[in-house]
Amino acid sequence: MSRRNARKNAFLLLFSMDFHPAEEQEEVKELFYEDAERPATAEEKTFAEERIAGVEAHLDQIDTLINRYAKRWDINRMNKVDLTILRLAVYELLYDLETPIGVSINEAVELAKEFSSDEAPSFINGILGKIAQNERKEA
């Protein structure tokens, strides 16, 4: 299983789902996997689905933290790509203690390099570093 691919799928799905009402979410997921360039394994789907469900379940807490640490940036002003990357990574930092801090942050930075602006990787790295330093509770 490629966790990088599964994490990328989770990001792409979260991003897509942000533009659709709740009643269309399952259809969005089905279409995403049907149209994928590289078919996801069952393990990759499970990994991605766990992250999507986790982000959705903790969205208010995640957004509160992003707002707190993103100085001079309200989440309503952030571009959706960066916000989705941050949400996924903050979920991993706070609720998936099996994933090392460095891996969560590095994967978020890599997603930003691939899908966002030139400034996004350092912006995302800075916010996640502060959240990890101040909010992560080790198991």
C-alpha positions in Angstrom: 0.0 0.0 0.0 1.2 3.5 -0.8 0.3 5.8 2.0 1.4 8.7 0.0 -1.1 7.8 -2.8 -3.8 7.2 -0.2 -3.1 10.5 1.5 -3.2 12.2 -1.9 -6.6 10.6 -2.6 -7.9 11.7 0.8 -6.8 15.3 -0.1 -8.3 15.2 -3.5 -11.6 13.8 -2.2 -11.8 16.2 0.7 -11.2 19.1 -1.8 -13.8 17.8 -4.2 -16.4 17.1 -1.5 -16.1 20.7 -0.2 -17.9 21.8 -3.4 -20.8 19.3 -3.1 -23.7 19.0 -0.6 -23.7 16.2 1.9 -26.2 14.1 0.1 -23.8 13.9 -2.9 -20.7 12.8 -0.9 -20.9 9.1 -1.6 -21.4 9.6 -5.3 -18.4 12.0 -5.4 -16.3 9.2 -3.8 -17.5 6.6 -6.2 -16.9 8.7 -9.2 -13.5 9.7 -7.9 -12.3 6.1 -7.6 -13.9 5.1 -10.9 -12.0 7.9 -12.8 -8.7 7.5 -10.9 -5.6 7.3 -13.1 -4.2 4.6 -10.8 -6.7 2.3 -9.2 -6.5 2.5 -5.4 -6.1 -0.7 -3.4 -8.6 -1.6 -0.7 -6.0 -0.6 1.9 -5.5 2.7 0.3 -9.2 3.4 0.2 -9.5 2.5 3.8 -6.6 4.7 4.8 -8.1 7.6 2.8 -11.6 7.0 4.1 -10.4 7.0 7.7 -8.8 10.4 7.2 -11.8 11.9 5.4 -14.1 10.7 8.2 -11.7 12.0 10.8 -11.5 15.4 9.2 -15.3 15.6 9.0 -15.8 14.5 12.6 -13.3 17.0 14.0 -13.7 19.8 11.5 -14.7 22.5 14.0 -11.7 21.8 16.2 -9.4 21.6 13.3 -10.6 24.9 11.8 -10.3 26.6 15.2 -6.7 25.6 15.4 -5.9 26.6 11.9 -7.4 30.0 12.6 -5.4 30.3 15.8 -2.0 29.6 14.2 -2.5 31.1 10.8 -1.6 34.6 11.8 -3.4 37.3 9.7 -5.2 34.5 7.7 -8.8 33.6 8.4 -9.8 30.2 7.0 -12.5 32.0 5.0 -9.8 33.9 3.1 -7.5 30.9 2.5 -7.5 29.2 -0.8 -9.3 25.9 -0.7 -6.3 23.8 -1.7 -4.2 25.1 1.2 -7.1 24.8 3.6 -7.8 21.2 2.6 -4.1 20.3 3.0 -4.0 21.9 6.4 -7.2 20.2 7.5 -5.9 16.8 6.5 -2.5 17.3 8.2 -4.0 18.8 11.4 -6.2 15.8 11.7 -3.2 13.5 11.4 -1.2 15.6 13.9 -3.9 15.5 16.5 -5.9 12.4 16.1 -3.6 9.9 14.3 -0.8 9.4 16.7 0.6 6.5 14.8 1.8 8.8 12.0 5.0 10.6 13.1 4.8 14.4 13.2 7.5 14.7 10.6 5.7 12.5 8.1 2.4 14.4 8.5 4.1 17.7 7.9 6.3 16.5 5.1 3.4 14.9 3.3 1.4 18.1 3.6 4.3 20.1 2.2 4.6 17.7 -0.7 0.9 18.1 -1.5 1.4 21.9 -1.4 4.3 21.7 -3.8 2.2 19.6 -6.2 -1.1 21.4 -6.0 -0.7 24.9 -4.7 1.4 28.1 -5.1 5.1 28.5 -4.6 4.5 30.2 -1.3 2.2 27.4 0.0 4.8 24.9 1.2 6.5 27.3 3.6 3.1 28.7 4.7 1.8 25.2 5.5 5.0 24.1 7.1 5.0 27.0 9.4 1.4 26.6 10.6 1.8 22.8 11.0 5.1 23.2 12.9 3.4 25.6 15.4 0.4 23.3 15.8 2.7 20.2 16.3 4.8 22.0 18.8 1.9 23.4 20.9 -1.0 21.0 20.4 0.3 17.5 19.7 -0.2 15.1 22.6 2.1 12.1 22.3 0.6 8.7 23.1 
